[in-house]
C-alpha cells in the first residue's frame, strides 16, 4: 500500500479515533491544536468509573502542564489526597498517631521512601511545578478533565457507537460505525477520513483488523482491584504485603483492596466480578476473614504482556493499550499511552496539514516502540519479584535492600517517573532527545508556559537575530521566543518539539550549531523555500 501521500481531500474528517478513553481524548486534543478535523467514536455512553490507574507519573504531569492543565490536575489530586488522609487517619489510630513515612512509589510492592530520594539528581531536578502533581490523579477524573478540554477545542465525540470495520487505501480510510443504541432511529454509517487511530484498548478491534502481529508473553496471575464495602479488615496491613499465597494491598483509599494470585489467568475475564469471587481471593491471599458486602467498582487484571510489531499500518495507527498491554504494576500503562498521544498528535497534524510528508509518521514507531518494550520488561521484572516461591522471595529481599538506599530509591523513581527516557535524535548535545528542562526565565515565566499552543518553540537565550532568522518560513508551526535564563548560562538556545522533546540545543561557545537541519527534519522545508 502506498502511504506517502500529502494532504487528504474529499474527507469527512482528517482523523477518526476509535476510543474516548484518556489516550484517545488527549490525542484528539493534540490534533485539534494542530488544526485537524477529528471524530472520536466511543462504545460507552459515559466515562468508565471502574477503578483503574490510581495516578500518573511525572512525565505525564509535565505533558499536561505544558498544555495549561496543571491547575485542573492539582484540584483532582487535592480531592484524592483528602480521601487518602481520612483512610490513613482511621487506620493509624486517630489524630495523634504518627503518619506513615511518605512514599515515592513502589517497585513490585516494595515501597520507595521519599526521604531517600536524591531530588538533586539531574533527571529529576528540573521538571518544574509538575513535580508536585500526579501520583494521586486517578484515571476516571483525568478522563473527565480531558473530555472537557476536548469539548473546549471543538472535538466531536460520538458515544454509544462501535467501529465495526474499515477499508483503507492510499488516499484515506472509510470507517464503518454502528450505533449501540439503535432505538433512537440511528443507523450504521460510514465516514471517510484521511487517517484512523486505534485507541480502543488491549482488545483493540482496529489492531485486529489491521493484522499487525501482537507478540508477547502469556499471563501467569489473576489480580483483582476493587472499591468495596468491607468488614473484618482490622488485621489487614496497610500498603503492599507479600504472603505465602500471593500479594495484596489495602488502601490508601477507603474500601480499596487489591488481591493477586499466581495460579494462572482467570477462566473468564469478561464475566461480572461477584462479591463471592472477590471475597474468596482476598481471604486466600491475606489469610484474614474479610467479608465483602458490596462491590462498588472492580476489575480483574492479568500480566499478559504483548506489543504490536509496528504502530503504523499504512493509513492506520495504534496508540495506548491498542499498541501494548502489560500488568498494571508501577502504573505505567496510562503514562505510556500519554507518551504515545503526545508523540503522535503533532506529527499527524503536520501531515494532515500538508506541512510534512507521511513518512514523518514512521518516526512514531521508531521513537515509541523502544519505550513500550522497556515498560513491558519493567512490569515482567516486577512479576518475577512478586512470585511467592522461595527463589523470588530471596530476590525480593535483595531488591528491598537496594531500594532502601539513596541510590536505589533514586534509580527506581527515575524509571517510574519517566525521567530516564530519551529518543535517539540527531545531535550531540546532552539535552537532545530528552524532555526539555522547565527553565525558569528572567521574566518569571517558565518554559512550559510557552508550550500551551501545541506548537514547537525556538528559544533564543542570547538575543541572536541570526538564530531567530532560522525560523523564517515556519510561522504557525514554530514559535520564537527571546529570553534570558540566568540559572543556565551554559545554554544559548533550544528547539523544543510540540511534545516537549528537545530537538536541538546549543551552548554559547559552539557557534550556536545551526538548528536549520533539525527544523527541516521535523517540520519540513520552510514555506517559500
Buried (B, 14 or more C-beta within 10 A) or exposed (E): EEBEBEEBEEBBBBBBBBBBBBBBBBBBBBBBBBBBBBBBBBBEEEBBBEBBBBBBBBBBBBBBBBBBBBEBBBBBBEEBEEBBEEBBEEBBEEEEEEEEEEEBBBBBBBBBBBEBBBEEBEBBEBBBBBBEBBBBBBBBBBBBBBBEBBEEBEBBBBBBBBBEEBEBEEBBBBBBBBBEEEEEEBEEEEBBBBBBBBBBBBEBBBBEBBEBEBEBEEBBBBBBBBBBEBEBBEEBBBBBBBBEBBBBBBBBBBBBBBBBBBEEBBEEBEEEBEBEBBBBBBBBBBBBEBBBEEBEBBBBBBBBBBBBEBBBBBBBBBBBBBBBBBBBBBBBBBBBBBBBBBBBBBBBBBBBBEBBBBEBBBBBBBBBBBBBEBBBEBBBBBBBBBBBEEEBBEBBEEBBEBBBEEEBBBBBBBBBBBBBBBBEBEBEBEBBBBBBBBBBBEEEEBBBBBBEBBBBBBBBBBEBEEBBEBBBBBEEBBBBBBBBBEEBEEBBBBBBBBBBBBBBBBBBEEEBBEBEEBBEBBBBEBEEE
